[in-house]
Amino acid sequence: MAARWNHVWVGAETGVLKGVNLHKKRASNYTELSVLSRDQEVCAMCWGCPQESEVVLGCLNGSVKVFSTDKEKFTEFRDCAGGEGPFRGLAAHDSSLITCVESGLLKVWKEGSMDHTEVEVGAGVCRMRQDPASGGRVATGGKENPLKVWDLQRPQEPVFTAKNVRNDWLDLRVPVWVRDLQFIPASNKMVTCTGHSQVRVYDPSAQRRPVMEMTFSEQPLTALSLTADANGVVVGNTHGQLAVLDLRKGRLARCLKGQAGSVRALQCHPSLPLVASCGLDRFLRVHNVEDKKLQFKVYLKSRLNCLIFTSRENWEQEDGESVDEVRVKVEEEDDALWDSMATVGPAKRKAEQQPAPGPNRPKRPAAPACDHDAA
């Protein structure tokens, strides 16, 4: 099966890149298992080009690998080591690669040049994401590291730094712990989720504090993704709970069931009402965010760290062959199989091989009787 027809790409703790075809419910490994080691754990993933023909992986040892879905092999390896900790974000912009590690070192690796841009965004980074509308604009956040927006053309200072919320009802400072974030399309707003169960919406054009805040469950939130219409956000936590929150009304819309372990990554399809999620229970699940139904479930054998979802549609018609073509192909193969078989005549029955006893058949002579008197 061609790698380009996979719908979800998943990175595992073991360092394996897995491609999943949801229509056929089939998963394939694209990493040589004999050369795997723990330091090749996949920590971050992104598309390498708008055509989605390249998958970029950020590994625990600081290396970056590029997998070509057309050639079905890894075509490029880079050493992007710098700073401390695993990758917390990965993005591609033009011919450059943007990386960010946990210690707060953000670097822009320019292709064919040794002049790399370095930005210190603060320690304890949990997530770095790129603005889809402007590739040179990224946002970062982490533990005691508030939400910041950076323009990589002028990286000296952030263009926006969020301000912490007011003290709680005991007049105690609320700790900062940004776990995931995303830019809201067609606006200047951003949405974040925290390790203290809050979902917040920021509008830099209005104020530095969040303009909306919601709370889901009591466990730390780990990942989020905006729905296709950008009116809702899907969040997951450390207990495997998934929920859809309405950003217009500021409340819980519905819950998605099925997860059995901590959610490590999730992503909504850009145009379909679907969300893919993965985590510690080793399953990839795809839910419908409108009717809450579990559409697909695939067991992938390894603990999963991250994923990316294709933007393609019409999955049933994209396998390169229509249904009629497949039917004709199967019929031709069946005809060729029957033609190659040798012709076998009807076997003779046992009754035909041995003539039945009848009146014309000579009888076996009877044995002579013993004469006891003569003896």
C-alpha positions, 0 to 999 in steps of 0.5 A: 500500500502506497504511503501517500494514501495514509491519513494519519501519521503517528510517532511512537516512544520507540522511535517508529513512524507509523502510517495509518490508512483509516479507510482500510483500517491498516497500519504500516511501520516505516522505520527499520526496527533493527536500528532503533534505540530509546534516544530516537523517540519521536517527540514532535512532528509536522508536515514538511511542505504544503503538499503533505508529501514530507513528514518531519520528525524530531527525535529525543537525541536532537536529530530531525528526519524527513520522510518522503511519502512518495518515495516511502523512505527517509530522505534527509537527516539533520543534527539539530541539537541545541539546548536541553530537553526534548523537542517541544515544537517543530515547524517548517517555513519556506526552506527553513526549519523551526525547532524549540526544546524544553530549555527554551532555545528556539532556533531557525535552521536555514537550509544551506546556511550556517547562519541560524537564528537563536531565540531564548523564549524562557525555560520550561517550554511545553509547546511551540506552535506556528501560526498557519496564516503566517509561517514566520510567527510562532507562539510558546508557553510552558510551566511558569512560562506565560503565552508569548507570540514571536515574530521571527523576523524581529526576534529580539522581543515577543510581540505579545506576552500574556499576563497572569490572571488575578489572584484566586479567592484566597488572594493567592497567586495562580500558577502558570502552566501552559500545556498546549496552544493554537492560533484561531484562524481568521482572527488575532486570537489564541486558545490555550489549555493548562495543567490546572484544567483551564482553557483560555482564549486570548485576544492581544488586540484587547488585553493581555489577560484572557478574554474567556476562561473555561474549566474541564474536569480536575485533571491536567489538560495535555493537548487541544485542537480547534474544530474545523469551524473554529467554533469549538476546541477539543481537549484531552487530559491525563486520565484519557478524557476527551471533550468538546468545548464551545468557544462561543458560549464558553461551556462544555458541548459534549464528551468523547468516550473510549480513551483508556490512558493519558492523551498525548496528542490530538488533531482535528481534520481541517474540513471534516468533523473528525478528531484523531487522538493517541496516547499511552493506551497504544490506540489511535482513535478517530471520533466524530465531534458532532455525534460523538461516535467512534469512527475508527480505532487502530491498535499500534502496539507502542505508546504514542507521542504525537500525530499529524492528520491529513487534510485530504477528503473523499477517502473512499475514492483516493486509492488510485482505483475506482470500485469498478476498476478493482472489480474488473481486476479481480475478475481478470485474476480469477479468469487467469487462475481458472485458465492455468488449472489443468483439466481433470477428467471424471474419475471412474466409479468403483462399480464400473471398474469391478463388474457386478456379479450376474448370471453370465459371470463364471462362478468359483468352483466349490472346494471338495468335501473332506472324506473322513471315512477314507482317512 
